[in-house]
Amino acid sequence: MVPGTATLPQGQLWKAAIKWPMYSVAVMPMVVGTAIARSQGFPFQPWRLAGLLAAAVLVLAWENLCNDVFDAETGIDVRKPHSVVNLTGRKTAVWGMAQLCLLLGLGIVAALAWGQQDPTILVLLAVACGLGYLYQGPPFRWGYAGWGEPLCFLCFGPIGVGLAYYSQAQSWSWTIAPAAVSVGLAVTLVLFCSHFHQIEDDRAAGKRSPAVKLGLEGALAWVNPWCALIYGAVAAGMVGGWVPWPAGLMGIGAWWWRRLAQFLDRHRAEPAALAPSKFLAIAQQFWSGVGLAVGYWLSLP
């Protein structure tokens, strides 16, 4: 356990370690992909959605626990008292729990694929897991080279939304692309914002995240254009006829964009105070995703 941990409330540390709001980023691609399939006339299979939601949460738990183990090995978490490894002091046990989560998640999706007599969704999940390992896992550690955001976009955007769509439709359609891009960008913004308060720690550990490469001011300048693209991707799809007009309900997430922009502007001179920005980004991806899914559902043929 790192120095100073004992002076902090254990309940607060465990809440930060579990990061429960973060699991909405696993849920939203499944919900949106399912809603798109339903809007195109495919029958809704709720047990498939339920299985994917459970699997997505388990796989993200695997990723988070593994990242705590990998960060403990590199020393980048030495000043992070809410690391699960630092809280428990049992790196091997945390690693074992991570692998159990992965096996359960893969098992659920394998059962769904068996029911379809089609391995596609299992293959997609395996690809996403492989990309997730490349992010922090040795010897790759692509996140340290600044590739975390592109990997995140692929996993939660095209792969995640595509997997959920295929689970319901058992076919492909390019019309999912605008929503997949939007969801992927919204989730990836969460990761991008999570670096703002720890740029110096990342730089000291040799982690060349985009925020380290751009510097704090340069990174903050990306946030508003990034948010505009989240909504712009769907707007372009609506104009092109790929996305139904009710999907414009995703605009309810723009209120959180405004709050995020105001928060970053208010605290741009004090990096240590920027940690909550990732939770505002989470709220934006959640509410924009809810609006998007409801919009697709309202456009049932």
C-alpha positions, 0 to 999 in steps of 0.5 A: 500500500502506498504511503498516505493511503491509511489517512484516506477513508477506505470506502472512498478509496474502494469506490475510486478503485472500482470506478463503477461509473466507468462501466457505462462505457462498456454498456453503451456500445451494446445498447446502441448496436442493439437499438440500430438492429431493432430500428431496421426491423430485426426482432429484439432478442433481450436475452442476447442483449443481457448476455452482451451487457454482462460480458462487456462489464466482465471484460472491462473489469478484466482490463481495469484489473490487468491495468492495475497490475501492469501499472504496479509493475512499471511504478506509474501507480506509486502515487495512486492509493486507489489502485486495487493492487495498492489497496490489497497488496496482493498483485497475484490475487488481483491478476487471478481475479482479472483472468476469471472475469475474462473467462466468464465474459468470453464464456457468455459470448461463446454461448451466444455464438453457439446459439447462433451457430456462428462464431462472429461475435466471439471472434470480434470480442477476442479481437477487442480483448487482444487490442485491450492487452496491447494497450498496457500488457507487456511486452507491447504497452502501446498505451505508453507510446500514445496508442491508447486512444486509437485502440479504445476507439476501435474497441468501443466504436466499430467493434463494440457497436458492430458486435452488438448489431451482429448479435441481433441481426446476424448480418452487417450494414454500413449504416451503423458506421455513424453511430459506431464512430460517435460512440467510439469518439465519446468513449475515447474522450473519457480516456483522453480526459483521464490523462489531464491531471497526471501528465507529469506522472506519465512523463516521469514513467515514460508514458507518452500519452497524447496529453503528454505529447501535446502538453496540457494546453494543447490537449485541452484545445482538442476537447471542443472539436472532439465533442463536435465530432461526436455529434457531427458524425451522427448529424452527417449520417442523418443528412446522408439518410443512414441515420433516422432523424429521431437519433438527434435526441443524442443532443441531450448529451451536449449539456454535459459537453458544455459542463465539461468545457466550462470545467476545463476552462475554469481549472486549466491553470491547476492540473491537479484539479482536472481529475473529475473531467473524466467523469463529465466526459463519462456523463456526456457519453452516457447521455448522448448514447441514451439519446441515440439509442432511444432515437433509433428505437423510436424510428421502428418501421 
